[in-house]
Amino acid sequence: RINTKMSISCPHIHEARSPKNSSVHKEECTKCFRTWESEGGINVCLTCFNGGCSGTVHHSLQHYRLTNHSIVLNIFRSLKEIVPNDEPAPELTALKIGGEGGAVIENDESKYKYDLRVLCFACGGLEHSKTDELSAISEAVLKSVDASVAKEAQNWQDLQVPCQHSQHLEQLSERPNLAAKSLARCESCEISTGLWLCLTCGALGCGRSYFDGTGGNSHGIKHYESTQHPIVCKMGTITPEGNADIHCYKCDELRRDENLVQHLKHFGIDVAEQTKTVKSTAELELEFNKEFDWSASYERGKKLVLLYGPGKTGLRNLGNSCYMSSIIQVLFGLPNFQKRYYTEGESHLVECPRGDPAQCYRCQMSKLANGLQSGDYSQEENKAEREQKSNTSESTQSDKMITGQDDSSQKQKEQRGIRPQMFKTLIALDHPEFKGTKQQDAYEFFQYFMQQIEKFERAEGTDPTAVFKFNVQNRLECTECHHVKYSSAKAMDISVPIPYDEEQVRKDEAAYNAKLAKSKGGSDKSSAEAEINASGHSQKKRKIDSPKVDDEPEVASVPFSECLKLYSADEDIENYDCNVCNKKTKAVKNSRFESFPDTLLVHMRRFVFFDWVPSKLRNRVFVPDHLNLEEHEGKGLQDGEKEFPAAAGPVANPALVGQLQEMGFSKNRCEHALLAVDNAGAEPATNWLFQHMDDAQYDLPVKAAAEQKNDDVDEAAAQSLAGMGFSIERAKYALRETNNDVNRAMDWLFSHVDEPLPSRSAEAEKPVVDARPPHYELVAFVTHMGKSTSHGHYVAHVKKDGQWIFFNDQKVAESKLPPKETAYLYFFRKT
């Protein structure tokens, strides 16, 4: 409803428009984490639909001063008074929302109330009087899907693929004209919501019934059982762009119908005239993800003391986003990240000239830094939030999971935390895996995130990632003539093997699985099969696939120093083409530090393959709090060593090229990989290939790529881009940044319109060498809980002011005994 406390005549009201197909930011400010439930609510600009807070900082007013967009819709959402319900929630038995055994969907209108006001900043923030047109616009904004949710939902939908039943759908020749009849009710009952249209014959049936008697009467699925017509479309989800919820009964999955426009036209339905009136399944699942506590504890059996305040803000799980959250908590705990994005970020948020902060890299990084470091959002849940949770099973389960005890008599007051949805949407925009909602690898995300930071920051000549950069010295020696070759490679981390015995690992795995089955009452199913991972208020909390720590079988232990020795150890290279011996010989290769970074990331290779099946090494690695790496420093060419004479050029080992090609890689990429690792073998070359999957330059032959590396650009492509209105210098720079890929260069140009080009000297500037001795202190580590990277859970431990802090999604607690020995990633800083 629109409040009408003040009735005025406003000359600016013509600026207000309906969102239609525009992105609407209505739930959260684009420059901070205040939401429509915060004091003052969110002001949605009725010109561009940016969302701004009206709090102390008043980002909405800043937006008006920048854009002169006067009219805003103020939305304040609050919880309705909840009547306690003592009835137990229905048991979930299926991984889905809705349907038999699925989670029951609650309507927003039953839980929240919305206060709406139309304000004009040009008139001093006065409230506009109610009109029919403003009411329609306000309702359209309120019913629209928030931009972050819409984008994330699209990512979920992108994961949906056609199936043979949707691709080869046969529609009956007798086609009723459904546009001329009512589509408001199920053909077999009076239900008018949750209706599904059979795309074979046009029958309209209600959805499945739920355990608690709500939902439909399952007439849709009964129609399928009697006719075997497989594809149905959910009414109300059809958009003018030709998208909708499509379900295949034969596959029992949501699918995509690439011919939906034609299939609906068969029944006289014109998608261009359709209006989306209900939330899609993807949007509903995302809503549940937002409210579901995905967290699980790691230090079980220990009473954890929750922490609040600056630098102690949790990140709410967006649905399998713990891999991202753990890396964010570590990075934004580093001084250089805090300086760049928190200290300097405050002024950027005020001065940024862009009218769309949600698409500005610096805005979103600064917003995230402020959210984590300010302490504004690291506060106990308020009374209304706790009361809301107390009416579900969530409260007791959450307390039990963070402490390892059922301590519902003294419920811990968790913090609300912040949702990094806008950050994730922007930073993962071009990555097919990270922009989705499946579990990913934290180490791979770190590497990708570093690349993104370098890309965005290069124009300003800054590089927050420089603290991780160093050079690795690679030394190769022929064992017959003893000539040596030294080469240097840039790096941002080291990947360290864990010594293991394959037979012992298999025994440990069997013992672990036996304990796991026992903890589940004798079930021999895997955790993925035995546990329910649906989301929603009525769901039981997701468990992590590991038994209690006290029950875990003994596993092998190894000192961290032994792992580092393996990293620096000599590696045999068979059939090395020696240009001194003029024959194939045996060579040895090793790696040392040529320089040392300020912050060193050590990746533990906990995932190995046995017969191409991934397995996790559960070995405990005893890591010291302080580390001296002097013995791993490379010394360069030594007295008495003889270097290989200069050759016409290195050549990739043909046998290894063939071996890599059998794995599906192109010949050009195989040759690049082998040359990059000095023909050291198939395994290091494979690792290199996976790290450079997105580098298009390696699709070229080695010679062509080398020529292109000499800063040459495609002149014809540069002239073509310059013809679009860009300067020739800017066009060439974009082509250099994208390895002469014209389409990517065009995208770069349009996404960096306002950014100045760096000087050539800044572009070629080398990272400063840190001359301090390589003495390090452990400051953070990330742990993976589970058996494979495809599922499980990531948590982070970060040392701040001498105190270890445990970050488990939105839960932040003191860690008295940080479990360093089971970590996946270690972060050390020079002392």
Buried (B, 14 or more C-beta within 10 A) or exposed (E): EBEEEEEEEBEBBEBBBBBEEEBBBBBBBBBBBBBBBBEBBBBBBBBBBBBBBBBEBBBBBBBBEBBEBBBBBBBBBEBEEBEEEEEEBBEBEEBBBBBBBBBBBBEEEEEEEBBBBBBBBBBEBBBBBBEEEBBEBBBBBBBBBBBBBBBBBBBBBEBBEBBEBBBEBEBEEEEBEBEEEEBEBBBBEEBEBBBBBBBBBBBBBBBBBBBEEEBBBBBBBBBBEEEEBBBBBBBBBBBBEBBBBBBBBBBEEBBBBBBBBEBBBBBBBEBEEBEBEBBBBBBBBBBBBBBBBBBBBBBBEBEBEBBBEEBBBBBBBBBBBBBBBBBBBBBBBBEBBBEBBBEBBBEBBEEBEEBBBBBBBBBBBBBBBBBBBBBBBBBBBEEEBBBBBBBBBBBBBBBBBBBBBEBEEEBBBBBBBBBBBBBBBBBBBEBEEBBBBEBBBBBBBBBBBBBBBBBBBBBEEBBBBBBBBBBBBBBBBBBBBEBBBBBEBEBBBBBBBBBBEEEEBEEBBEBBBEBBBEBBEEEEEBBBEBBBBBBBBBBBBBBBBBBEBEEBBEBBEBEBEBBBBBBBEEBEBEBBBBBBBEEEBBBBBBBBBBBBBBBBBBBBBBBBEEEEEEBBBBBBBEBBEEBEBEEBBBEEEEEEEEEBEEEEEBBBBEEBBEBBEEEEBEBBBBBBBBBBBBBBBBEBBBBBBEBBEEEEBBEBEBEEBBEBEEEEBBEEBBEBBBEEEBEEEBBBBBBBBBBBBBEBBBBBBEEBEEEEBBEEEBBEEEBEEBEEEBBBBBBBBBBBBBBBBEBBBBBBBBBBEEEBBBBBBBBBBEBEEBBBBBBBBBBBBBE
